[in-house]
Every structure is written in structure tokens, then in C-alpha cells.
Amino acid sequence: MIKLIYTKIFYVAALFLLANSAFASPVILNMDTHPQDRGWVTSCYNTGSSSLDNGILKIDSDTCYSFRPQLETTEYSDTGWVVKTRMRIADSQILQYDELSSNNQTLVDANGNPFSNNTFIDPEDLVLAHIELSDDIRYAKLSFYADRVKLNGYYQEIKLDMSQFHEFRLVGDLTSIRLYVDGALAINWRDVVNYGNQERFYLNMRHLSFGINNNNYSSYINEISYPGVRSVTEWDSFEYDLSAPMTGDDIQDEGMYVQYMPEGYIGEGILEFVGVLNSSAQTAAGEYQVYYSDGSSQIFPVSFPPYQRSSLDIRGLGVKQDTRFASVLKTDRRTTATLIHYEQGKALGANFTTATNTRWGIAEGFASLHTEDYLNLFNPGDEMVEVEVKIHPEHRLRNDLVLRVHSKSRATLPVHEFFKEESLPFPYGITVKSTGPVVAALSRHDAGFGDGMLFMATPGMGETSGYVAEGLATKNNYEYFDVLNLNTFPINLELSIHYIDGISQTTKHYISGYNQWTGITLTDNNIVTRPDIAYAVEYQATAYYNHNLNAPVIANFIHAQAGRMEGVRFQQDSHRYWEFAEGFRSANQAAVQEHLAIFNPSNEAANGTITFYYDDGLNPTVVPFKVSSYGKASFALHKLTELRQAHSWGGISYGIHINSNVGVIAHFSHQDKNLGGGFALNGTGWD
């Protein structure tokens, strides 16, 4: 804590009120001429100055000085919006307390209470700049601190030196707001609002502005800013565009579609394959990149034919053995990739992800004498990052977990080695906080169940709602809902079970705040009261004392039985399109059993098709489906008569593409009695 005195800081604000609107072309201020000469006007108090110097717009103000378009029209679009700027904080200073008092200004905290001249503050709590967005669907706030940028205060942040120029690109559509920093996806904020029939945005030009706004304070989610700040900001460019097409995931990295997997290992008796589905009409070309913990790497050129499921044999490629690695798949068009790992009767599988973040959470951890949990991290950036790992509850650890992950390197933390042996056994949750974007996943080897599991962590602070499309309670298995509440307040968790025959039931659960981990055994009779009937799971989380306030949580679903473990994170968004790059039909139908589940959380019936693309690229199979509102469908793929029959000498591999008229949730499970074990996949979804 420090006393509030003359301190070097920065404070810059840009206010955007955006909505579903389109323009024939982007509006770009490249600062070769002054914004006022382009028809932009100043707003707020306008006490300060602005000037151009070698293509840089400098704004200097101690209150408020910003620019907005002179137009006051409203236009429409069906795509979304993009706002981009390249800027830095050249210099800023906060006035001393006595100077503020002499100007009849009062310092206030996040609750609006006055500070005294003896008040001490933590500089890490200071919000020094912000961008605010409201596009008639949601309110979002990008807050700038001395050493980081945070989106909406939900612990989704990125470390950044704001004295240097950085490019910030905000992309908004009906499903999310995404922040790209210097070309890399840094934060993906999924909305928690139910949009109903919202299909269009509008843009009110009076509320699109950029500049400085130092004469305010903020009480939004414990963020604090102060009046009396003089800021000097430099803007290299500013632009907005509502004509660019939006997709569920942007094509990144110079036109390449990038997917990450932080887990990989091959050795004696260990097999790994990467299944890749290309459901487009053109060949997908690119690179499969392998990054090791020592900083070395291998790059393999790859191409995937159209309408085909392909497979990369990791050992056959020549990847190093007995060395842990992460992998990156870059292709020139959208593909779906899945990692499958077979090891001594255990099977692990997970989809690659396009997400990177500085915050990750896992609600499923278990410490015992027969389990090994590994936290796998990959740093895709060009700078080393420092990662702080916390276990909840923290008192179970012998010491803190902090590690450094070098640029484009993989790091593995054997979490089970850090526990106090006298505490065993116990469940726990994990949170990851890093100084730059990373990718995180958890892998487990469980000698008790004779299997393992691999699943991606949840980015940010979690989500307020989620779904898993597949569940089945029997006397021979266990199914769990594990939740980690990172909020400072208790929450009310509403858990709904939707059976395949159309019957639903709901229970409510109290979850304490302050990093509280809770496990709910779904196979208890008070949760799932109808055994041997397939179901889907849905949760909604709200503040316990204010049910109108949504509360994000980290949530995982676990299925365990003898010889088989499956773990997935809850799906936060329904999508019209889903893909799975892993499917196998054995000549021996009983040897490999696979199931596909579809849950429809919308208010109208889902009608669509399931297309199976084979490994030879010939004659895909199309199967229609229909699922009622809040209904569930399940397909035993190993028995599906429409599927092509397996080759007599072994089997046939395939990928799955789902196309629905409304958003649905999908889930894929695989049980292998030949190689042993089983795994579950969330799939890759988009709209």
C-alpha cells in the first residue's frame, strides 16, 4: 500500500456505443490529417490540446478531451463490428491530495466514499484508462491499469507495458466480444445476456469517441479511477468497421486458422494421433508445429483434402519421443482438430482450442495415492510469461506454485507432487494467472479407475450458465458436477436434468464465495432420480442475495466407472454448427462403442443433419435429426445402420459435422475395449 502522492500513471478513455450497423468500407483515421479536418468534432469539456506530429495525434488534457464523428445517423448490419486503434500513454500524472483539495475536488473510492489525506491505496487497484462499449446488447468495459489491461473485470486480463505502442482490436458479434492485442487473441468474453430474437446491431454515431476522460470515477466491479489526472496520449491510428464478416472464431495470424493443444507425449507403448476434419470444398494447407519445454521446435507442412477426415500419426511424423510437447495447427481455412492419446490401457482425448487467455480455471482435480494430475501450459507468445497457479483450498499445498514459461514453449506442472501427504485424499480446483496469454489443460492418470482423462481449462472467471449433452446414471458408474466459485460472494446454483423422454427436474444449491470448490454427485438419488435414462445437464448461476445478478463459475462434468474416465468442461454457448474430428467404426462392433448426443436448449424444435466424412474422402453419409425444444437425442454410432460398414481388416475412421437450424449442444464419447479406456469430446462449435 502507498500513500496517494504525485505518482507517474496514465489515464486515457475512449467511449464507443456500437450496434449492428454496416458501412460500405472501414472508416480509418491514419492521422495524416487532423481528425477535425476529417469532420470529427471534439466532445466533453475540451480542456486541453491536440496536435499532429509526423502522423501521430497527441492529446493532452487533465479533464476530458475526445473526438467523435460529426455524423448523427444510424445504420444497420447483420455482421457485427470492429474497432481498432494503435496508441500509447506518453506521460500522465496524478495530482497530489492537497492540490486536489485546493481545486475543490474530492477523491472517492469505488463506493463513492471520500478519501482523506491519510488514505492509503493499492496502486494495483487503480483503473487508469478505459474503453466502454454499449451496442444495445451488452455493456463492456476495457480497463487499463499501470501494467495490464482487463476486460469487464472478470479476471480476464493481459499484462502490458502501456508506455509502448500497442494495437488493440475489439471484435463484437452476437456471441462474444474479443480483444486482440498486437494481432494475437488475448481475451474472449462470452456474453451472459439472453438476446432473444436479436439479430441486428445499430450504431449511434454520437456515442462513438476516443480520447481522454479523466474527470470521473468508477465503481464497476471493484475498479477505481481518480479525478485530477493529466494524461498525454499518442494515437497512431483509429478506425471502425461494420462491414467485415464475423464468424465464431476469427481467422488469425496473417490469414491462418490457428488451433492449440498444450498436451503431447509419445514413448514406448504410447500412441498419439491428431484427427483433422476438413468439411470445406477446398484443400486446407498449412503447418503442424511442435514446441518442446526446452524451447526447441519442429515444423511439418501438412495438407488436408476437402470433405475428408485425415489423421496425423505423431510417431510417424518424427516427433521426439520421451519429451513433452505442445502443438499448434495452422491452416489456411477452418478445420477441426482432436488429440487422441493411448497409453497402457488408458485413453485420453480432447479438441484443440483457438482460445488463449491470461486466466484459466479447472474445477476438477483429485489428489490421492493412485492419481497423477498434470497441468499443461503452452505459451504461444514471443515473450516469456510468469504463471501463478493456485489450488483451492490453498492450505493443502506445501508451497506456492509459480513457474516461468518461455516463448513458444510447453511447461508441465505435476500438481500431485506438491500436496501434503497427510491431507490425502481430497478434491480441489485450480486457477491459473499469467503475465501473458497461455493455453491450459489438465491431464490425469488414475490407477484406481484404470484410465485417464484430458480436458481443456475454462478461460477467464468462467461462465454463468452451461450445458453437457450427455449423462447416464447407473449402478455401475459415478457422475459429478464440479464447480469452482471465484466470486467474493456466495451463489445460487440451479441445476437442471433434462431426460431423453422429455421430463425435466431442477435442484438448487448454495455455493460459498471466495474461491470455494464444491462437488455435486449427480448419481445421488436427490439429483438424478431416474437411473438408466439418458439425460442432459444444464446449470444457471446467480448471486445468492440477488438472483438478478449473474455469477460466472468454473464447471466440469465427470463420468467414471471401472476402466473408463471421461471429463469435459461445460459448454457455455449453443451453436448451429458442430464438428468432431474423431470417430472410428470397428469391424468388431462390440470392440469400439461411440455415442453422439445432441441437446436443444432453444424454444423451438431443432431440425438438421449429421454428416459423416470418411478417411478416404468418398461418399459422405448424411443422417437427418430432429430434437424438440429442451429435448435430447442420442445416437449409438457403432450401431447406426446408415454409417458405412467397417473394413473387414480393421475399421474405418470418420469425422462428424452437425448442421442445425437453431443453436444446439453436442457431445461425443468413445469407449475402446481393444486399446482400453475411453474419452469424451465437447466438439468445436460456431455459427
C-alpha positions in Angstrom: 0.0 0.0 0.0 1.3 3.5 -0.8 0.1 7.0 0.2 -1.6 8.9 -2.6 1.0 11.4 -3.7 2.4 12.7 -7.0 2.7 9.5 -9.0 3.5 8.8 -12.6 0.5 7.0 -14.2 -1.6 7.1 -17.3 -5.3 7.6 -17.9 -7.0 7.6 -21.3 -10.5 6.7 -22.3 -12.4 6.0 -25.5 -16.2 5.6 -25.4 -17.9 3.5 -28.0 -21.6 3.0 -28.4 -21.8 0.4 -31.2 -24.6 -1.7 -32.6 -25.4 -3.9 -35.6 -24.7 -1.5 -38.4 -22.8 -1.7 -41.7 -20.7 0.7 -43.8 -19.5 0.3 -47.4 -15.9 0.5 -46.2 -14.0 1.0 -42.9 -13.6 4.5 -41.6 -9.9 5.0 -40.9 -8.1 7.9 -39.2 -4.4 7.3 -40.0 -3.5 10.6 -38.5 -2.0 12.0 -41.7 -4.5 14.8 -41.2 -6.1 16.1 -38.0 -9.5 14.4 -37.1 -11.2 17.8 -37.2 -10.2 18.1 -40.8 -11.9 14.8 -41.5 -15.2 16.1 -40.0 -14.7 14.8 -36.5 -15.7 17.1 -33.6 -14.5 17.4 -30.0 -16.7 16.4 -27.1 -16.8 16.7 -23.3 -15.1 19.5 -21.5 -12.4 20.0 -24.2 -9.9 21.5 -21.7 -6.6 20.5 -23.2 -4.9 20.4 -26.6 -4.4 18.2 -29.6 -1.7 18.3 -32.3 -0.2 16.3 -35.1 3.4 15.4 -35.3 4.8 13.0 -38.0 1.5 11.1 -38.3 0.9 10.9 -34.6 -2.1 12.6 -32.9 -1.1 13.8 -29.4 -3.9 14.6 -26.9 -3.0 16.4 -23.6 -5.7 17.0 -21.0 -6.3 17.0 -17.3 -10.1 16.6 -17.6 -11.8 15.4 -20.8 -10.8 15.8 -24.4 -12.0 13.4 -27.1 -13.2 13.2 -30.7 -16.3 11.7 -32.2 -17.8 11.6 -35.8 -19.9 14.6 -36.7 -22.5 12.3 -38.3 -25.5 11.5 -36.2 -27.1 8.8 -38.4 -28.0 5.3 -37.6 -27.2 2.4 -39.9 -27.7 -1.3 -39.7 -25.8 -4.6 -40.3 -26.2 -8.3 -39.7 -22.5 -8.9 -39.0 -21.1 -7.1 -36.0 -18.4 -4.5 -35.5 -14.6 -4.0 -35.3 -12.9 -1.1 -33.6 -9.1 -0.8 -33.8 -6.5 1.6 -32.6 -2.8 1.8 -32.2 -1.8 4.1 -29.3 0.3 4.5 -26.2 0.5 6.5 -23.0 3.3 9.0 -23.4 3.0 10.6 -19.9 0.5 11.0 -17.1 0.5 12.4 -13.6 -1.9 12.2 -10.7 -2.3 15.4 -8.7 -1.4 15.5 -5.0 -4.2 15.3 -2.5 -3.6 18.9 -1.3 -3.7 20.2 -4.9 -7.0 18.4 -5.5 -8.5 19.8 -2.3 -7.5 23.3 -3.3 -9.4 22.9 -6.5 -12.5 21.8 -4.6 -12.2 18.2 -6.0 -12.8 15.2 -3.8 -11.2 11.8 -4.2 -13.7 8.9 -3.9 -13.4 5.2 -3.7 -15.2 2.5 -5.7 -18.3 3.0 -3.4 -18.3 6.8 -3.8 -16.9 7.4 -0.2 -14.5 10.3 0.2 -10.8 9.7 0.8 -8.9 11.6 3.4 -5.3 12.8 3.1 -4.3 9.8 5.2 -5.9 7.3 2.9 -3.7 4.6 1.6 -4.4 2.8 -1.7 -3.0 -0.2 -3.5 -1.7 1.0 -6.9 -2.8 -2.3 -8.5 -6.4 -1.3 -7.8 -6.2 1.9 -9.9 -8.0 1.9 -13.2 -6.0 4.4 -15.2 -7.8 4.2 -18.5 -10.8 2.6 -20.1 -12.8 1.9 -23.3 -16.5 1.5 -22.8 -18.8 -0.2 -25.3 -22.6 -0.5 -25.5 -24.1 -1.9 -28.7 -27.7 -2.2 -27.5 -27.0 -5.8 -26.5 -24.4 -5.6 -23.7 -22.2 -3.2 -21.8 -18.5 -4.0 -21.8 -15.5 -2.2 -20.3 -11.9 -2.5 -21.2 -9.9 -1.2 -18.3 -6.2 -0.2 -18.4 -4.0 -0.4 -15.4 -0.4 0.5 -15.0 0.8 -3.0 -16.0 -2.2 -4.7 -17.5 -5.5 -4.5 -19.5 -8.6 -6.1 -18.1 -12.0 -6.8 -19.9 -15.1 -6.4 -17.8 -13.3 -7.1 -14.5 -13.9 -10.8 -14.7 -10.3 -11.6 -14.2 -9.7 -11.8 -17.9 -6.6 -9.7 -18.3 -3.3 -9.4 -20.1 0.0 -7.8 -18.8 1.1 -4.9 -20.9 3.6 -2.0 -20.8 1.3 0.9 -21.9 4.3 3.2 -22.4 4.9 1.4 -25.6 2.7 1.5 -28.7 0.2 -1.5 -29.0 -2.5 -2.3 -31.4 -5.9 -3.1 -29.8 -8.6 -4.6 -31.9 -12.1 -5.2 -30.4 -14.4 -7.5 -32.4 -18.1 -7.8 -31.4 -20.9 -10.1 -32.6 -24.0 -11.7 -31.1 -22.0 -14.3 -29.1 -18.9 -12.5 -27.8 -16.5 -9.6 -27.6 -13.0 -10.5 -28.5 -9.9 -8.4 -27.7 -6.8 -8.8 -29.9 -3.5 -7.2 -28.8 -0.8 -6.8 -31.3 -2.6 -9.3 -33.6 -3.0 -12.1 -31.1 -6.3 -13.1 -29.5 -5.9 -12.1 -25.8 -9.4 -12.2 -24.3 -12.6 -13.8 -25.5 -15.5 -12.6 -23.4 -18.6 -14.7 -23.9 -21.8 -12.8 -23.2 -24.2 -13.8 -20.4 -27.3 -12.0 -21.8 -30.2 -13.8 -23.4 -30.6 -11.9 -26.7 -34.0 -13.4 -27.6 -34.7 -12.6 -31.3 -31.9 -10.0 -31.5 -30.4 -10.3 -35.0 -29.1 -6.8 -35.8 -26.9 -4.1 -34.4 -27.3 -0.3 -34.8 -24.6 2.3 -34.4 -25.4 5.7 -32.9 -22.6 7.9 -34.2 -23.0 10.4 -31.4 -21.6 7.9 -28.9 -18.5 6.7 -30.8 -15.5 8.6 -29.5 -11.9 8.3 -28.5 -9.6 10.5 -26.4 -9.1 11.3 -22.7 -11.7 11.3 -19.9 -10.0 11.9 -16.6 -12.9 13.6 -14.7 -14.7 10.5 -13.3 -14.6 7.6 -11.0 -15.8 4.0 -11.5 -17.5 1.7 -9.0 -17.9 -1.1 -11.6 -16.8 -4.5 -10.2 -14.3 -3.1 -7.7 -12.4 -0.9 -10.2 -11.2 2.5 -9.0 -10.2 5.6 -11.0 -9.5 9.1 -9.8 -10.1 12.7 -10.9 -7.3 15.2 -11.3 -5.2 13.2 -13.7 -3.2 14.9 -16.6 -2.7 12.5 -19.5 -0.6 12.7 -22.6 -1.6 10.1 -25.1 -0.4 9.4 -28.6 -2.6 7.9 -31.3 -1.1 6.4 -34.4 -4.4 5.3 -35.9 -8.1 4.8 -35.1 -10.7 3.0 -37.2 -14.0 1.2 -37.1 -15.7 -1.2 -39.5 -19.2 -2.7 -39.6 -18.9 -4.3 -43.0 -16.4 -7.1 -42.2 -17.9 -10.6 -41.9 -17.9 -12.1 -38.5 -17.5 -15.8 -37.5 -17.5 -17.6 -34.2 -13.7 -17.6 -34.4 -11.7 -15.1 -36.4 -9.0 -16.2 -38.8 -5.8 -15.1 -37.1 -2.1 -15.0 -37.7 -2.0 -13.5 -41.2 -5.0 -15.3 -42.6 -4.2 -18.7 -40.9 -6.7 -20.5 -38.7 -4.8 -21.4 -35.5 -5.6 -24.2 -33.0 -3.6 -25.1 -29.9 -3.0 -28.2 -27.8 -0.8 -27.9 -24.7 -0.5 -31.7 -24.2 1.5 -34.2 -26.2 3.9 -37.1 -25.4 4.9 -40.3 -27.1 7.2 -43.1 -25.9 7.5 -46.8 -25.6 4.0 -48.3 -25.8 2.4 -44.8 -26.1 0.5 -43.8 -29.3 -0.8 -40.4 -30.3 -2.9 -39.3 -33.2 -4.3 -35.9 -34.3 -7.5 -36.2 -36.2 -8.3 -33.3 -38.6 -11.6 -32.8 -40.3 -11.8 -30.5 -43.3 -15.5 -30.2 -44.2 -15.0 -27.5 -46.8 -14.9 -27.8 -50.6 -11.2 -26.9 -50.9 -7.9 -28.4 -49.6 -6.7 -26.9 -46.3 -3.0 -26.4 -46.3 -0.6 -25.2 -43.5 1.7 -26.4 -40.8 1.7 -28.7 -37.8 4.1 -27.2 -35.3 5.6 -28.9 -32.3 7.1 -27.0 -29.3 9.1 -28.6 -26.5 9.8 -27.4 -23.0 13.4 -26.7 -23.8 12.5 -24.1 -26.4 13.2 -26.3 -29.5 10.6 -26.9 -32.1 9.7 -28.9 -35.2 7.5 -27.8 -38.1 5.8 -30.1 -40.5 4.0 -29.0 -43.7 0.5 -30.5 -43.9 -2.5 -30.5 -46.2 -6.0 -31.9 -45.7 -8.2 -32.9 -48.7 -11.8 -31.5 -48.9 -14.7 -33.3 -47.4 -12.4 -35.7 -45.5 -11.3 -36.7 -42.1 -7.5 -37.1 -42.0 -5.1 -38.4 -39.3 -1.6 -37.4 -38.3 0.4 -40.2 -36.8 2.6 -38.3 -34.3 5.2 -41.0 -34.1 5.3 -41.4 -37.8 5.9 -37.7 -38.3 9.2 -38.0 -36.4 8.3 -36.0 -33.2 10.8 -36.5 -30.4 10.0 -39.4 -28.1 10.0 -39.3 -24.3 9.8 -35.5 -24.4 6.6 -33.5 -23.5 5.4 -31.1 -26.2 2.6 -28.8 -27.2 1.4 -28.5 -30.8 -0.1 -25.8 -33.0 -2.1 -26.5 -36.1 -2.2 -23.6 -38.7 -4.3 -24.0 -41.8 -5.5 -21.5 -44.4 -9.1 -22.4 -43.8 -11.2 -23.6 -40.9 -10.5 -27.2 -39.7 -11.3 -29.1 -36.6 -8.5 -31.0 -34.8 -8.6 -33.6 -31.9 -5.7 -35.2 -30.0 -6.1 -38.9 -29.0 -3.6 -40.5 -26.7 -3.4 -44.2 -25.9 -1.2 -45.5 -23.1 -1.2 -48.9 -21.4 -4.9 -49.4 -21.4 -5.8 -45.7 -20.9 -7.3 -43.4 -23.5 -7.2 -39.6 -23.3 -8.8 -37.2 -25.9 -9.6 -33.5 -26.3 -10.3 -31.0 -29.0 -7.7 -28.4 -29.9 -8.7 -24.8 -29.0 -8.5 -21.4 -30.6 -8.5 -19.6 -27.3 -5.6 -18.1 -25.4 -6.0 -16.2 -22.1 -4.2 -14.9 -19.0 -6.7 -16.6 -16.7 -7.8 -20.2 -16.7 -9.8 -22.3 -14.3 -10.3 -26.0 -13.7 -13.0 -27.3 -11.2 -11.9 -31.0 -11.5 -8.8 -32.0 -9.5 -8.3 -35.0 -7.3 -5.4 -35.9 -5.1 -4.8 -39.4 -3.9 -2.2 -42.1 -3.7 -3.4 -43.6 -7.0 -3.9 -40.4 -9.1 -1.5 -38.2 -11.0 -2.7 -34.8 -12.2 -0.6 -32.7 -14.7 -1.3 -29.1 -15.5 -0.1 -28.5 -19.1 0.7 -24.9 -20.2 1.7 -23.5 -23.6 3.0 -20.0 -24.2 2.3 -19.1 -27.9 3.8 -15.6 -27.5 7.2 -14.1 -28.2 8.0 -13.2 -24.6 8.5 -15.3 -21.5 5.5 -15.3 -19.1 5.3 -15.9 -15.4 2.5 -18.2 -14.3 0.9 -18.3 -10.8 -1.0 -21.5 -10.1 -3.4 -21.7 -7.1 -5.0 -24.7 -5.6 -8.4 -24.3 -3.9 -8.3 -24.9 -1.0 -4.8 -23.5 -0.7 -3.9 -25.0 2.7 -3.4 -28.4 1.1 -0.2 -27.3 -0.6 3.4 -27.5 0.8 4.4 -24.3 -1.1 3.3 -21.8 -3.7 3.3 -22.8 -7.3 4.9 -20.2 -9.6 6.7 -21.1 -12.8 8.0 -19.4 -15.9 7.1 -20.5 -19.4 9.5 -19.4 -22.2 8.4 -18.1 -25.5 6.7 -20.7 -27.7 7.4 -23.4 -25.1 5.4 -26.0 -23.2 5.6 -26.4 -19.4 4.1 -29.2 -17.3 3.4 -29.0 -13.6 2.9 -32.3 -11.8 0.4 -30.9 -9.3 0.1 -34.2 -7.3 3.8 -33.8 -6.2 3.1 -30.6 -4.3 0.4 -31.9 -1.9 0.8 -32.6 1.8 0.6 -36.4 2.0 -1.4 -36.2 5.3 -4.2 -34.4 3.5 -4.9 -37.2 1.0 -7.3 -37.9 -0.5 -9.2 -34.7 -1.4 -10.7 -32.9 -4.4 -9.6 -29.5 -5.5 -9.9 -26.7 -8.1 -7.1 -24.9 -10.0 -6.7 -21.3 -11.2 -4.0 -20.1 -13.5 -2.9 -16.4 -13.8 -0.2 -15.4 -16.2 1.5 -12.3 -17.3 0.7 -13.0 -21.0 -1.8 -15.2 -22.9 -1.3 -19.0 -22.5 -3.2 -22.2 -23.2 -4.0 -24.6 -20.3 -5.3 -28.2 -20.0 -5.4 -30.8 -17.3 -4.4 -34.5 -17.8 -5.0 -37.3 -15.3 -3.8 -40.8 -14.9 -5.9 -42.8 -12.4 -4.7 -46.2 -11.4 -7.9 -46.7 -9.3 -10.2 -46.5 -12.3 -7.6 -47.8 -14.7 -8.0 -44.9 -17.1 -7.2 -41.2 -17.5 -8.7 -38.1 -19.0 -7.7 -34.9 -20.7 -9.7 -31.7 -20.9 -9.1 -28.0 -21.7 -9.3 -25.5 -18.9 -12.0 -22.8 -18.9 -10.8 -19.3 -19.9 -11.4 -16.3 -17.6 -13.5 -16.5 -14.5 -15.9 -18.9 -16.0 -19.5 -18.6 -17.2 -22.9 -18.0 -15.7 -24.5 -20.9 -17.5 -23.5 -24.1 -19.3 -24.6 -27.4 -20.7 -23.4 -31.0 -21.2 -25.5 -33.0 -23.7 -24.7 -36.5 -22.3 -25.3 -38.1 -18.9 -26.4 -41.5 -17.7 -26.7 -42.7 -14.1 -26.4 -46.4 -13.5 -25.4 -48.6 -10.5 -22.0 -49.1 -12.1 -20.9 -45.5 -12.6 -20.4 -42.2 -11.0 -21.2 -38.8 -12.5 -20.1 -35.5 -10.9 -20.7 -31.8 -11.3 -17.7 -29.9 -10.0 -17.8 -26.1 -9.6 -15.3 -23.5 -8.5 -16.8 -20.2 -7.4 -14.2 -17.4 -7.7 -16.6 -14.6 -6.8 -16.3 -12.9 -3.4 -20.0 -13.6 -2.7 -22.0 -16.9 -2.4 -24.0 -18.0 -5.4 -27.2 -19.9 -6.1 -26.6 -22.8 -8.5 -29.7 -24.0 -10.3 -29.1 -27.5 -11.7 -31.5 -28.9 -14.3 -31.6 -32.5 -15.5 -33.3 -32.9 -18.9 -34.1 -36.6 -19.6 -34.3 -38.0 -23.1 -38.0 -38.8 -22.7 -38.8 -35.1 -22.2 -39.1 -35.0 -18.4 -37.0 -32.4 -16.6 -36.2 -31.7 -12.9 -34.4 -28.9 -11.2 -32.5 -28.6 -7.9 -30.9 -25.6 -6.2 -27.6 -25.5 -4.4 -25.8 -22.9 -2.2 -22.1 -22.4 -3.1 -19.9 -20.3 -0.8 -17.7 -17.5 -2.2 -14.0 -16.7 -2.1 -12.6 -19.5 -4.3 -14.9 -22.2 -3.0 -14.7 -25.6 -4.6 -17.8 -27.8 -4.5 -18.5 -31.2 -5.9 -22.1 -32.5 -6.5 -22.6 -36.2 -7.1 -25.2 -36.3 -9.9 -25.8 -40.0 -9.3 -27.2 -39.4 -5.9 -30.9 -40.0 -5.9 -31.8 -36.5 -4.9 -30.2 -35.1 -8.1 -30.8 -37.8 -10.8 -33.9 -39.7 -9.7 -34.3 -41.8 -12.8 -31.4 -44.2 -13.3 -30.7 -45.8 -16.6 -32.3 -43.0 -18.6 -30.0 -40.7 -20.6 -30.1 -37.0 -19.8 -28.5 -33.6 -20.5 -27.3 -31.3 -17.7 -27.8 -27.5 -17.5 -26.7 -25.0 -14.9 -27.5 -21.4 -14.2 -25.5 -19.4 -11.5 -26.7 -16.2 -9.9 -25.6 -14.2 -6.8 -27.3 -15.8 -3.7 -28.6 -12.5 -2.4 -29.5 -11.0 -5.8 -30.8 -13.6 -8.3 -30.9 -10.9 -11.0 -27.1 -10.8 -10.9 -25.4 -13.4 -13.0 -22.4 -15.0 -11.4 -19.7 -16.8 -13.5 -18.3 -20.1 -12.2 -15.8 -22.7 -13.5 -17.7 -26.0 -14.1 -16.7 -29.5 -15.2 -18.6 -32.8 -15.8 -17.0 -36.1 -14.9 -18.1 -39.7 -15.8 -16.2 -42.5 -14.0 -16.6 -46.3 -14.0 -14.3 -49.2 -13.9 -11.8 -49.0 -16.8 -13.2 -45.7 -18.1 -13.0 -42.0 -17.1 -14.3 -39.0 -19.1 -14.1 -35.3 -18.3 -15.3 -32.2 -20.1 -15.9 -28.6 -19.3 -19.5 -27.3 -19.6 -20.4 -25.7 -23.0 -21.4 -22.1 -22.5 -22.9 -21.5 -25.9 -25.2 -23.4 -28.2 -24.2 -23.3 -31.9 -25.8 -24.2 -35.3 -22.6 -26.0 -36.4 -20.5 -28.5 -34.5 -17.6 -30.7 -35.6 -15.8 -33.7 -34.1 -12.6 -34.9 -35.8 -12.5 -38.3 -34.1 -14.7 -41.3 -35.0 -13.9 -44.9 -35.5 -16.1 -47.9 -36.6 -14.5 -51.2 -35.8 -15.1 -54.4 -37.7 -15.9 -55.9 -34.3 -19.0 -53.8 -33.3 -18.6 -54.6 -29.6 -14.9 -53.6 -29.5 -15.3 -49.8 -30.0 -18.5 -48.1 -28.9 -19.2 -44.5 -29.7 -22.2 -42.2 -28.9 -23.2 -38.8 -30.2 -25.6 -36.7 -28.1 -27.5 -33.5 -29.1 -29.3 -31.3 -26.7 -31.6 -28.4 -27.8 -31.7 -25.5 -25.3 -33.8 -23.3 -27.6 -37.5 -22.6 -27.5 -38.2 -24.1 -30.9 -37.5 -27.5 -32.4 -34.1 -28.2 -33.9 -34.0 -29.7 -37.4 -30.7 -30.6 -39.1 -28.3 -33.1 -40.5 -25.3 -35.1 -39.2 -22.7 -35.6 -42.0 -20.0 -38.3 -41.6 -16.8 -37.6 -43.6 -14.6 -40.7 -44.0 -10.8 -41.1 -44.2 -10.9 -41.9 -47.9 -12.8 -38.7 -48.8 -15.6 -40.6 -50.7 -19.4 -40.7 -50.3 -20.1 -38.9 -47.0 -23.1 -40.2 -45.1 -25.9 -37.7 -44.2 -28.3 -38.5 -41.4 -31.2 -36.1 -40.6 -32.2 -35.4 -37.0 -34.9 -33.6 -35.1 -34.9 -32.6 -31.4 -37.8 -30.9 -29.6 -37.3 -27.7 -27.5 -35.3 -28.6 -24.4 -35.1 -32.2 -25.7 -32.2 -34.6 -26.2 -31.3 -37.1 -28.9 -28.7 -39.8 -28.6 -27.1 -41.9 -31.4 -25.2 -45.2 -30.8 -22.8 -44.7 -33.7 -21.4 -48.2 -33.6 -24.9 -49.5 -34.3 -26.0 -46.7 -36.7 -27.1 -48.6 -39.9 -26.6 -45.5 -42.1 -22.9 -45.4 -41.4 -20.6 -47.1 -43.8 -19.5 -50.6 -42.7 -16.0 -51.0 -41.4 -13.3 -52.7 -43.4 -13.0 -56.4 -42.6 -9.3 -56.0 -41.8 -9.8 -53.4 -39.1 -12.1 -50.3 -39.2 -12.9 -47.0 -40.8 -12.3 -43.5 -39.4 -14.6 -40.6 -39.8 -15.3 -37.1 -38.7 -18.7 -35.5 -37.8 -20.3 -32.3 -39.0 -23.6 -31.1 -37.4 -25.8 -28.5 -39.1 -28.9 -27.3 -37.2 -31.5 -24.5 -37.8 -31.1 -23.4 -34.2 -28.3 -23.5 -31.7 -27.7 -26.9 -30.0 -25.2 -28.5 -27.7 -23.2 -31.6 -28.9 -21.2 -34.3 -27.1 -19.2 -37.3 -28.3 -17.9 -40.3 -26.3 -15.7 -43.2 -27.2 -15.0 -46.4 -25.4 -12.3 -48.7 -26.7 -12.2 -52.3 -25.5 -9.2 -53.1 -27.8 -6.8 -50.4 -26.7 -8.6 -49.8 -23.4 -10.1 -46.7 -21.8 -12.5 -44.1 -23.1 -12.8 -40.3 -23.6 -15.3 -37.6 -24.3 -15.2 -34.6 -26.6 -17.0 -31.3 -26.4 -16.6 -30.6 -30.1 -15.9 -27.4 -31.9 -18.9 -25.1 -32.4 -19.6 -21.9 -34.4 -22.5 -20.0 -36.0 
